């Protein structure tokens, strides 16, 4: 099963999975002031098309629950979640599959699962949390990732451990 884990932000990190194997990561971000979006260097004229291209081949999508202290951040994350849910609806209609999976996970939930899985303690500051995410992905997957991509990867690992996606052999590939 091909699925994705998403860290929604202005630079959304997306991790692609084939079963329990990490297949790759990308960043989806807004470019310019005219509503264009970039996905792996390809420019899209609108947000829905960009998200549809990013997630349209996935059977399940797990995204981080939006969080933030500021109204603009919460509004932005809610908008992204709406686009992600719309892409899930598109996948269901295209595939005729009413069971296409869409799940959300609170940040503190997935970090607790990663803490238990890898025996780490999450630092207090945001910058140190980002650095730890990048370090864990480098250590367990051998790839250099941005902090957005690293969070998406770790969210995916947590989603497998939490049973949010049906993976038959969770535990291979990257020590999930």
C-alpha positions in Angstrom: 0.0 0.0 0.0 1.3 3.5 -0.9 0.5 6.1 1.7 1.8 9.4 3.0 2.4 11.2 6.2 2.1 15.0 6.2 3.4 17.7 8.4 1.3 20.7 7.3 3.0 24.0 7.3 3.9 26.8 5.0 6.6 24.4 3.9 4.6 21.1 4.2 6.8 18.0 4.7 5.4 14.9 3.0 6.9 11.4 3.5 5.8 8.7 1.1 5.6 5.1 2.2 5.3 1.8 0.4 4.0 -0.4 3.2 6.4 0.2 6.1 9.3 1.2 3.8 10.1 4.9 3.4 10.0 5.7 -0.3 10.9 9.3 -0.2 10.2 12.8 1.1 9.3 16.1 -0.5 8.4 19.7 0.4 5.2 21.4 -0.8 5.5 25.1 -0.5 3.9 28.3 -1.6 6.0 30.4 -4.1 5.4 34.0 -4.8 2.4 36.2 -4.1 0.1 34.8 -6.8 -0.9 31.6 -5.2 1.5 29.3 -6.9 2.9 26.2 -5.2 6.1 24.2 -5.7 6.4 20.5 -5.3 9.8 19.0 -5.9 10.7 21.9 -8.3 7.5 21.6 -10.3 5.3 24.7 -10.1 1.5 24.5 -9.8 -0.9 27.4 -10.4 -3.2 26.5 -7.5 -3.1 24.8 -4.2 -5.6 22.0 -4.9 -3.8 20.8 -8.0 -0.5 20.8 -6.0 -2.0 18.8 -3.1 -3.7 16.5 -5.6 -0.4 15.8 -7.4 1.4 15.4 -4.0 -1.1 12.9 -2.5 -3.3 11.6 -5.4 -1.5 8.3 -5.7 -1.8 7.4 -2.0 -4.3 5.0 -0.5 -4.0 6.5 3.0 -3.0 9.9 4.3 -2.0 10.7 7.9 -1.6 14.3 8.8 -0.5 16.1 11.9 -3.3 17.8 13.8 -3.0 21.5 13.3 -1.7 23.4 16.3 -0.4 26.8 17.0 -0.7 29.7 19.3 -1.5 32.4 16.8 -4.7 32.8 14.9 -3.0 33.2 11.5 -1.1 29.9 12.0 -4.3 28.1 13.0 -6.2 29.5 10.0 -3.4 28.5 7.6 -3.1 24.9 9.0 -6.9 24.5 8.9 -6.9 25.6 5.3 -4.2 23.0 4.5 -6.1 20.3 6.3 -9.2 21.2 4.2 -7.2 20.7 1.0 -5.8 17.4 2.2 -9.3 16.2 3.1 -10.5 17.3 -0.3 -7.7 15.2 -2.0 -8.8 12.2 0.1 -12.4 12.7 -1.2 -10.9 12.9 -4.7 -9.0 9.6 -4.2 -12.2 7.9 -2.9 -14.2 9.1 -5.9 -11.5 8.2 -8.4 -11.0 4.8 -7.0 -14.6 4.1 -6.0 -13.2 3.3 -2.5 -15.2 4.5 0.4 -12.5 3.2 2.7 -9.7 5.4 1.7 -8.1 6.4 5.0 -7.6 9.9 6.4 -6.3 10.3 9.9 -5.0 13.1 12.1 -2.6 12.8 15.0 -1.9 15.3 17.6 1.7 16.4 17.8 2.1 15.4 21.4 0.7 11.9 20.6 3.2 11.1 17.8 6.1 12.6 19.8 5.2 10.3 22.7 5.2 7.3 20.4 8.6 8.3 19.0 10.0 8.9 22.5 9.1 5.3 23.4 10.2 3.8 20.1 13.6 5.5 20.0 14.3 6.2 23.7 14.6 9.9 23.3 13.4 12.8 25.4 11.9 15.8 23.5 13.6 19.0 24.4 11.6 22.1 25.5 12.5 24.5 22.7 11.2 24.3 19.1 14.6 24.6 17.5 16.0 21.7 19.5 12.9 19.6 18.7 13.5 20.3 15.0 17.1 19.3 15.3 16.2 16.1 17.1 13.7 15.2 14.4 16.4 15.7 11.7 18.9 13.7 13.7 16.5 10.8 14.3 15.7 10.5 10.6 19.4 10.7 9.7 20.2 8.0 12.2 17.4 5.6 11.5 16.8 6.2 7.7 20.2 7.4 6.6 18.8 10.5 4.7 19.3 14.2 5.1 15.9 15.8 5.5 14.6 19.2 6.4 12.9 19.6 9.7 9.5 19.5 7.9 10.3 16.3 6.1 11.8 14.8 9.3 8.6 15.5 11.2 6.6 13.9 8.4 8.8 10.8 8.5 8.5 10.5 12.3 4.7 11.0 12.1 4.6 8.1 9.6 6.6 5.9 12.0 4.2 6.8 14.8 1.2 6.2 12.6 2.4 2.7 11.9 3.0 2.0 15.6 -0.4 3.4 16.5 -2.1 1.2 13.9 -3.5 4.1 11.9 -2.4 2.5 8.7 -2.7 -1.2 8.0 0.9 -2.4 7.5 1.4 -6.1 7.5 5.1 -6.1 8.6 5.6 -2.9 10.6 9.1 -3.1 12.0 11.2 -3.5 8.9 12.8 -0.6 7.1 14.2 2.1 9.3 13.5 0.3 12.6 9.9 1.4 12.8 
